[in-house]
Amino acid sequence: MKKVIFLLAALLISACSAFSQGCLPDGIEFTTQAQIDSFQINYPGCSYIEGSVEILYSGDITNLEGLNSLDSIGGYLEIDCRRLKNLNGLNNLVKINRNLMIAACDSLVNLEGLSNLTTIGDNFLINYNVNLLNFEGLDNLNTIVGTLYVDNNFYLVNCSGLEALQTIGEDLYINENYSLQNLNGLDNLSSVGNNLTLTTNHFMSDISALSSLDSIGGSLKISLCNELVNLNGLENLQYIGNGLTIDKCFNLQSIESLIGINNIPGNLSFKNNISIPNLAGFDSIASIGGDLNISFNDSLTDFNGLQNLQTVNGDVLIQYNFGITSLSGLDNLINLDSSDIVIFNNNRLLDISAISNIDANNIQILKIMNNKCLAECAIKSVCDYLALPSANVSIASNAEGCLSRQEVEEACEHLSISEPETIKYLLVVPNPASSVITVGSPCPDGSLVSIFNASGEEMISTKSDENTTSINISTLPPGLYFVRLSNDKTVEVGKFVKQ
């Protein structure tokens, strides 16, 4: 009896070994249908190809049924066959240890045939499949250890079929899929290990399927997605490990869904988003590890939304924002790290006083140029920096009052007051004015109101005992004037233009 039991056990082990038999450690290349059809005859019992599998372009290959014994591939799987209409024959495939590449399969409309695949051990690249509509057929794929690279699939409309996917170990890169409308199918994706890039998907109007995403280990880049009007779907994103770029999203009107992000370790680049009216959504950001670049955003009027930003370790670049009138919103920015400040070609910019609190010792280069309406640059941070022997400054082609370094240095001298405890910025209305201005102050008792011309000459001086003071300026020549309100506790400064 013992011999019988032993014999039966040996047979069972032998049978199991036959069913899990490996073969082809150097891999195999299929170029004809006959090779596919004869695979199980040539490699009986082989369920695991130890090397890589290449199914390469041939008008001869129309189905993969001869591969239905496979459950795993030790290397990569590359499929490049224009007449394949589905991937049936790979139905028992559970794991690919390296890359899965599906390219230029012109007849594929979905990925039917990969329903048991759970893990891709490296990258999943799917590109140039011109008739692919979605990812249906990948019902059980839950892990991509490397990158998911979706590129140039002209008729791809969404990502349905990827509902089981929870983790991408490296990058998620979705690029130049011209019919892509949304990311439906990625609803359960919770983390991307490195970069998430959505670019040149011109008709993508909805990314709400990313609502489970809470962390991106690298950078987030969204660009050339012309139909996006908001970033709804990113409300639960709490962590970005590197930079944030939003560029050339021409119809974007809201970034409020980014409210959960409180730190950008890399660059924050927000450029060429011509329709967005404000930066609400950046409200939680306290620090930026690289550059802050806000440029070419025509509808922005100020920087409200960045009011909690305190630290930028790179450069501050504010350029070609043709609607900005002030830098309001940057009032709490204090800490830089040997940074350049460039304020260039913002045609309607009137007021840069919000950056008064920046520590001048941490500025490396200061450029204020081509801001045609900017007449006052004599703010504390600028004046402090100009006083440094090492100051590297370019001030030119702004409005009168900020036309040159010399002009700003003179204004700094006239407005510098050391005795009072605080310096604030004064409301003067109307501005421009022709006959009477009204000067407002929250602490007026015993205050002296003085008006200086651009050369620093005192033109008018009067006492203020009211919450607002009206001053007749009709006798003043047209030009730029500075207003100083002072008492024993505070100094407030402002400016106006006499017409």
C-alpha positions in Angstrom: 0.0 0.0 0.0 2.8 2.4 0.9 4.4 1.8 -2.5 1.0 2.6 -4.2 0.7 5.9 -2.2 4.2 6.8 -3.0 3.7 6.1 -6.7 0.5 8.2 -6.8 2.2 11.1 -5.1 5.1 10.9 -7.5 2.7 10.9 -10.5 0.8 13.9 -9.0 4.0 15.9 -8.5 5.1 15.0 -12.0 1.7 16.1 -13.4 1.9 19.4 -11.5 5.4 20.0 -12.7 4.3 19.4 -16.3 1.5 22.0 -15.9 3.9 24.7 -14.5 6.8 23.9 -16.8 9.1 26.6 -17.9 10.7 26.9 -21.3 12.6 29.3 -23.6 15.0 31.0 -21.2 16.3 33.1 -24.2 12.7 34.1 -25.2 11.0 33.7 -28.5 10.0 35.8 -31.5 6.7 35.1 -33.4 6.4 36.4 -36.9 3.9 34.0 -38.5 0.5 32.5 -37.6 2.0 29.1 -38.0 4.5 29.7 -35.2 1.6 30.7 -32.9 -0.5 27.7 -33.8 2.3 25.2 -33.3 3.6 26.6 -30.0 2.0 23.9 -27.8 3.2 21.2 -30.1 6.7 22.5 -30.2 6.8 23.2 -26.4 4.4 20.8 -24.8 3.3 21.7 -21.2 5.1 25.1 -21.3 3.1 27.6 -19.3 5.9 29.9 -18.4 8.2 31.4 -20.9 11.3 32.3 -19.0 12.6 34.9 -21.4 10.8 37.6 -23.5 8.1 37.2 -26.1 7.9 39.3 -29.3 4.9 39.1 -31.5 6.0 41.2 -34.4 4.3 42.8 -37.4 3.2 40.4 -40.0 0.0 40.5 -42.0 -0.1 36.8 -41.3 -0.8 36.9 -37.5 -4.6 37.3 -36.9 -5.0 35.5 -33.5 -3.1 34.3 -30.5 -5.1 31.2 -29.6 -2.1 29.0 -29.7 -0.7 30.7 -26.7 -3.5 29.9 -24.3 -1.3 27.6 -22.2 0.8 30.6 -20.9 0.2 31.9 -17.4 3.4 34.0 -17.0 6.3 35.5 -18.9 9.7 36.1 -17.2 10.8 38.8 -19.6 8.8 41.4 -21.6 5.9 40.9 -23.9 5.9 43.0 -27.1 2.9 42.9 -29.5 3.1 44.7 -32.8 0.5 43.2 -35.1 -1.8 45.2 -37.3 -4.4 42.5 -38.1 -5.0 41.4 -34.5 -8.6 42.3 -33.5 -8.2 41.0 -29.9 -5.7 39.4 -27.6 -7.7 36.2 -27.0 -5.3 33.4 -26.4 -3.6 35.3 -23.6 -6.6 34.8 -21.3 -4.6 32.7 -18.8 -1.7 35.1 -18.5 -1.5 36.3 -14.9 1.9 38.0 -14.7 4.5 39.7 -16.9 7.8 40.2 -15.1 9.0 43.0 -17.3 7.4 45.4 -19.9 4.2 44.9 -21.7 4.3 46.8 -25.0 1.4 47.0 -27.4 2.1 49.3 -30.4 0.7 49.9 -33.9 -2.0 47.2 -33.6 -4.3 49.0 -35.9 -7.3 46.6 -35.6 -7.4 46.5 -31.8 -10.4 48.4 -30.3 -9.9 47.1 -26.7 -7.6 44.7 -24.8 -9.9 41.8 -24.6 -7.9 38.7 -23.8 -5.9 40.0 -20.9 -8.6 39.6 -18.3 -6.5 37.5 -15.8 -3.4 39.7 -15.9 -2.9 41.1 -12.4 0.7 42.4 -12.5 3.1 44.1 -14.9 6.6 43.9 -13.4 7.9 47.0 -15.2 6.4 49.3 -17.7 3.1 49.2 -19.6 3.5 51.0 -22.9 0.5 51.4 -25.2 1.0 53.7 -28.2 0.1 54.2 -31.8 -2.9 51.9 -31.7 -5.1 54.1 -33.9 -8.4 52.4 -33.3 -8.1 51.6 -29.6 -11.1 53.0 -27.8 -10.4 51.9 -24.2 -8.6 49.4 -22.0 -11.5 47.0 -21.5 -10.2 43.5 -21.1 -7.7 44.4 -18.3 -10.3 43.7 -15.6 -7.9 42.4 -13.0 -4.8 44.5 -13.5 -4.1 46.1 -10.1 -0.3 46.8 -10.2 2.1 48.3 -12.6 5.5 48.3 -11.0 7.0 50.8 -13.5 5.4 53.4 -15.9 2.0 53.4 -17.6 2.8 55.2 -20.9 -0.3 56.0 -23.0 0.7 57.8 -26.2 -0.8 58.6 -29.6 -3.8 56.4 -29.5 -5.9 58.5 -31.8 -9.4 57.2 -31.0 -8.9 56.4 -27.3 -11.8 58.1 -25.5 -11.2 57.0 -21.9 -9.4 54.5 -19.7 -12.3 52.2 -18.9 -11.0 48.7 -18.2 -8.4 49.9 -15.7 -10.8 50.1 -12.7 -8.8 47.5 -10.7 -5.6 49.5 -11.0 -4.5 50.9 -7.6 -0.8 51.6 -7.9 1.6 52.8 -10.5 5.2 52.5 -9.2 6.8 55.0 -11.5 5.2 57.4 -14.0 1.8 57.9 -15.4 2.2 59.5 -18.8 -0.8 60.3 -21.0 0.2 62.2 -24.1 -1.2 63.1 -27.5 -4.4 61.1 -27.4 -6.5 63.4 -29.5 -9.9 61.9 -28.8 -9.4 61.3 -25.1 -12.3 62.9 -23.2 -11.8 61.8 -19.7 -9.8 59.4 -17.4 -12.8 57.2 -16.5 -11.3 53.9 -15.5 -8.6 55.3 -13.2 -11.2 55.7 -10.4 -9.3 53.5 -7.9 -5.8 54.7 -8.6 -4.4 55.9 -5.2 -0.7 56.5 -5.8 1.8 57.3 -8.6 5.3 56.6 -7.5 7.0 59.3 -9.6 5.7 61.7 -12.2 2.1 62.2 -13.4 2.0 63.9 -16.8 -1.1 64.8 -18.8 -0.2 66.7 -21.9 -1.5 67.4 -25.4 -4.9 65.7 -24.9 -6.7 68.6 -26.5 -10.3 67.3 -26.0 -9.9 66.0 -22.4 -12.4 68.0 -20.4 -12.7 65.9 -17.2 -10.1 64.4 -14.8 -12.6 63.7 -12.0 -11.8 59.9 -12.2 -8.6 60.8 -10.3 -10.6 61.4 -7.1 -8.8 58.5 -5.3 -5.4 59.8 -6.0 -3.7 61.1 -2.8 0.0 61.1 -3.6 2.4 61.7 -6.5 6.0 60.8 -5.7 7.5 63.1 -8.3 6.1 66.0 -10.4 2.6 66.8 -11.6 2.4 68.3 -15.1 -0.8 69.3 -16.9 -0.3 71.0 -20.2 -2.1 71.6 -23.5 -5.4 70.2 -22.3 -7.5 72.9 -23.9 -10.9 71.7 -22.8 -10.2 71.5 -19.1 -12.0 74.2 -17.2 -11.2 72.9 -13.7 -9.1 70.3 -12.0 -12.0 68.5 -10.2 -10.8 65.1 -9.2 -7.6 66.2 -7.5 -9.4 67.2 -4.2 -7.8 64.3 -2.3 -4.3 64.9 -3.6 -2.2 65.6 -0.5 1.4 65.1 -1.6 3.6 66.0 -4.5 7.2 64.9 -4.3 8.7 67.4 -6.7 7.3 70.2 -9.0 3.9 71.3 -10.2 3.4 72.6 -13.7 0.2 73.9 -15.3 0.9 75.3 -18.7 -1.1 76.2 -21.8 -4.5 75.1 -20.5 -6.2 77.9 -22.3 -9.8 77.4 -21.0 -8.8 76.6 -17.4 -10.9 78.7 -15.0 -10.3 77.1 -11.6 -7.6 75.3 -9.7 -9.5 75.1 -6.5 -9.2 71.3 -6.3 -5.5 71.7 -5.4 -6.4 72.9 -2.0 -4.9 69.9 -0.2 -1.3 70.6 -1.3 0.7 72.5 1.3 4.2 72.1 0.0 5.9 72.0 -3.4 9.4 70.6 -3.1 10.3 71.5 -6.7 9.2 74.3 -9.0 5.8 75.8 -9.2 5.3 76.8 -12.8 1.9 78.4 -13.8 2.1 79.7 -17.3 0.0 80.5 -20.4 -3.4 79.8 -18.7 -5.1 82.8 -20.2 -8.6 82.3 -18.8 -8.0 81.8 -15.1 -9.1 84.8 -13.0 -7.3 83.9 -9.7 -5.0 81.4 -7.9 -7.6 80.1 -5.4 -6.5 76.5 -4.9 -2.9 77.4 -4.0 -4.2 78.6 -0.6 -2.5 75.9 1.5 1.0 76.2 -0.1 3.4 77.5 2.5 6.7 76.7 0.7 8.2 76.1 -2.7 11.5 74.3 -2.9 12.4 75.6 -6.4 11.2 78.5 -8.6 7.9 80.3 -8.5 7.1 81.1 -12.1 3.8 82.9 -12.8 3.8 84.1 -16.4 1.6 84.7 -19.5 -1.7 84.5 -17.5 -3.8 87.3 -19.1 -6.8 87.2 -16.9 -5.0 87.2 -13.5 -5.3 90.5 -11.7 -3.4 89.6 -8.5 -1.8 86.7 -6.6 -4.6 86.1 -4.1 -4.5 82.4 -3.4 -0.9 82.4 -2.5 -1.4 84.3 0.8 0.0 81.5 2.9 3.3 81.3 0.9 6.2 82.1 3.1 9.3 80.5 1.4 10.6 80.2 -2.1 14.0 78.5 -2.4 14.4 79.3 -6.1 13.8 82.3 -8.2 10.6 84.4 -8.3 9.6 85.1 -11.9 6.5 87.3 -12.7 6.4 88.0 -16.4 3.9 88.9 -19.2 0.8 88.8 -17.0 -1.1 91.5 -18.9 -4.0 91.8 -16.4 -2.2 91.9 -13.1 -2.5 95.2 -11.3 -0.9 94.2 -8.0 1.1 91.5 -6.3 -1.5 91.2 -3.6 -1.4 87.7 -2.2 2.3 87.5 -1.8 2.2 89.6 1.4 3.5 86.7 3.6 6.4 85.8 1.4 9.5 86.4 3.5 12.2 83.8 2.9 14.2 83.4 -0.3 17.4 81.5 -0.8 19.9 83.6 -2.9 17.0 84.0 -5.4 16.5 86.2 -8.4 13.3 88.3 -8.5 12.2 89.2 -12.0 9.1 91.4 -12.5 9.0 91.9 -16.2 6.5 93.2 -18.8 3.3 93.2 -16.7 1.6 96.0 -18.6 -1.0 97.0 -16.0 1.0 96.4 -12.8 0.6 99.3 -10.5 1.5 98.0 -7.1 4.3 95.7 -5.9 4.0 96.6 -2.2 2.9 93.0 -1.3 6.6 91.8 -1.6 7.8 94.4 0.9 8.4 91.8 3.6 11.0 89.8 1.7 14.3 89.6 3.4 16.6 91.7 1.1 19.7 89.7 2.2 18.4 86.7 0.4 17.9 88.4 -2.9 20.6 87.7 -5.5 19.4 89.6 -8.5 16.5 92.1 -8.8 15.0 93.0 -12.2 12.0 95.3 -12.5 11.6 96.2 -16.1 9.0 97.0 -18.8 6.1 97.4 -16.4 4.6 100.4 -18.2 2.2 101.5 -15.4 4.5 100.8 -12.4 5.5 104.1 -10.9 6.4 103.2 -7.3 9.1 100.7 -6.6 10.4 102.3 -3.3 9.1 99.5 -1.0 11.0 98.2 2.0 12.5 95.0 0.4 13.6 96.9 -2.7 15.0 99.8 -0.7 16.8 97.5 1.7 18.3 95.6 -1.3 19.4 98.7 -3.0 21.3 99.7 0.1 23.4 96.5 -0.1 26.9 97.0 -1.6 26.5 93.7 -3.6 23.1 94.6 -5.0 22.7 93.5 -8.7 19.8 95.6 -10.0 18.1 96.3 -13.3 15.3 98.8 -13.1 14.2 100.3 -16.4 11.3 101.1 -18.8 8.7 101.3 -16.0 6.5 104.4 -15.4 8.0 107.7 -14.1 9.0 107.1 -10.5 10.5 103.7 -11.3 12.4 104.4 -14.5 15.9 103.8 -13.1 17.8 102.6 -10.1 18.7 106.2 -9.3 15.1 107.3 -9.3 14.1 104.5 -6.9 17.0 105.1 -4.6 16.0 108.8 -4.3 12.4 107.8 -3.5 13.7 105.3 -0.9 15.7 108.1 0.8 12.6 110.4 1.0 10.3 107.7 2.3 12.7 106.1 4.8 11.5 106.7 8.4 13.2 104.9 11.3 11.5 106.1 14.4 7.9 104.8 14.2 7.2 101.2 15.1 5.5 100.2 11.8 5.2 101.2 8.1 1.9 100.6 6.3 0.6 101.4 2.9 -2.0 104.1 2.5 -5.2 104.2 0.6 -5.5 107.2 -1.7 -8.6 107.8 -3.8 -9.4 108.6 -6.5 -6.3 107.6 -8.3 -5.5 109.2 -10.8 -7.0 112.5 -9.5 -7.4 116.0 -10.8 -8.7 118.2 -7.9 -9.2 116.5 -4.6 -7.9 113.3 -3.0 -9.1 111.5 0.0 -6.5 109.9 2.3 -7.8 107.1 4.7 -6.1 106.0 8.0 -7.2 103.7 10.7 -5.3 105.6 13.4 -5.5 109.3 12.4 -5.2 111.2 15.7 -2.4 113.8 15.6 -1.2 112.6 12.2 0.7 114.7 9.7 -0.2 114.2 6.1 2.5 115.3 3.6 2.6 115.1 -0.2 6.0 114.9 -2.0 6.7 115.1 -5.7 8.9 112.5 -7.5 12.0 114.5 -6.6 11.2 114.3 -2.9 10.1 117.9 -2.4 7.3 118.5 0.0 4.5 120.2 -1.8 1.6 120.0 0.8 1.5 119.4 4.5 -1.6 119.2 6.7 -2.8 117.8 10.1 -5.3 115.0 10.2 -7.8 114.5 13.0 -10.4 112.5 11.1 -10.7 108.9 9.8 -10.3 110.3 6.3 -8.6 113.5 5.1 -9.5 115.4 1.9 -6.8 117.4 0.3 -7.1 119.9 -2.5 -4.4 119.1 -5.2 -5.7 121.3 -8.0 -2.6 123.5 -7.9 -0.2 120.7 -8.3 1.4 120.1 -11.7 0.5 116.8 -13.4 2.7 113.9 -12.4 3.4 111.2 -9.8 3.2 112.2 -6.1 3.8 110.3 -2.8 1.7 110.7 0.3 3.0 110.1 3.8 0.8 110.0 6.9 2.8 109.8 10.1 2.3 110.0 13.9 4.2 108.7 16.9 3.1 105.0 16.3 3.0 104.5 12.6 3.9 105.7 9.1 1.7 105.1 6.1 2.8 105.8 2.6 0.9 105.9 -0.7 1.0 107.4 -4.1 -1.3 108.9 -6.7 -1.1 110.4 -10.1 -2.2 114.0 -10.7 -3.9 114.4 -14.0 
